[in-house]
Amino acid sequence: MTKTEIDRNPSSDFKLSFEFFPPKSPDMDVQLWETVEELSRWNPDFVSVTYGAGGTTKAPTLEAVRRMISVAGLSTASHLTCVDASKRETHEVVEELRNVGVKHFVALRGDPATGIGTAYRPHPEGYENAAALVRGLKELGDFEISVSSYPEKHPESESNSVDIEMLKLKADNGATRALTQFFFDNDIFERYMERVTKAGIKIPVVPGIMPIQNLTQLKRFAGRCGTSIPAFLDERFAGYDDDPAGRANVAADVAAEQIQDLRRRGVNEFHLYTMNRAPLVNAVLENVGFRPARRSAA
Ligand code: FAD
């Protein structure tokens, strides 16, 4: 792999963001903060913390976001879903997040508590979908708003064109960035971007990169998200079932190659799904050729 060194200092042209999820146990809490500390050296442009649909992780998300802003000093976006919540309940959460310093939301519909794939029904007094939530958030404050997008279309979406129309509506309502569902086939992303451009959507669409911690588990999850698994992944991981170190090397190479190929196609912004673990993300970024940010003199 050819490496060009890319400075992660503030002048870097390349933008990086990291996604974390709120911890569910004391051990996971320790792991999250070790990971955040470790990955801070990459000087991410922002980090984000997921939010359990229907408010299931409200307290841990709020606490993680508070700590990332106030203690880790990171520019932090909070994800927020509107499923299974009235507008009043959603606004209360927005206020709580605003009070801990949130200025950037990843505005999402979310999936019903009954699970992905069960029919979505908007709360009778809630926001109908993510586009409506974006509009509502804009009325509540001058927030930066990112949204989701789906290069392989959302699994519930009736067509690619409806999917693109929904992204356009989210942008028209005030979203300034889309973060994609993870994907592994860059040709699919390129074709998607052609449709995005043709639809007149001007906001950056940032590829979501998922380093593969475990291919078998990922396949189950990807199936529910509508992400296809190209045959080359099976080939690359074949023979590493009982070799965790070898598997990790393959995973780092695969994600780094995906990023490098996207860079050759003109992409300079990446959102990494960290799964709250640093080693693989570090290996990916090192393989790409990113150089950690220099620490500023005290
Ligand atoms: P929307 O953008 O509202 O809709 C998704 C699709 O449904 C649209 O693209 C469109 O095809 C269709 N659709 C919606 N409304 C209409 C309509 N009126 N008419 C026709 N079609 C319509 N989930 C969480 O619970 N917590 C998180 O923190 C979280 N973070 C995420 C981050 C990213 C980057 C991504 C890509 C997904 C995330 N999700 C999260 C998952 C997300 O909540 C689910 O994919 C959910 O099913 C859809 O939410 P959305 O905001 O994409 O929905």
Boltz pocket constraint, residues with backbone or C-beta under 6 A from the ligand:
constraints:
  - pocket:
      binder: B
      contacts: [[A, 49], [A, 50], [A, 51], [A, 52], [A, 53], [A, 79], [A, 80], [A, 81], [A, 106], [A, 107], [A, 108], [A, 109], [A, 110], [A, 111], [A, 128], [A, 129], [A, 130], [A, 131], [A, 147], [A, 148], [A, 149], [A, 150], [A, 154], [A, 156], [A, 157], [A, 158], [A, 159], [A, 162], [A, 163], [A, 164], [A, 166], [A, 167], [A, 179], [A, 180], [A, 181], [A, 182], [A, 208]]
      max_distance: 6.0
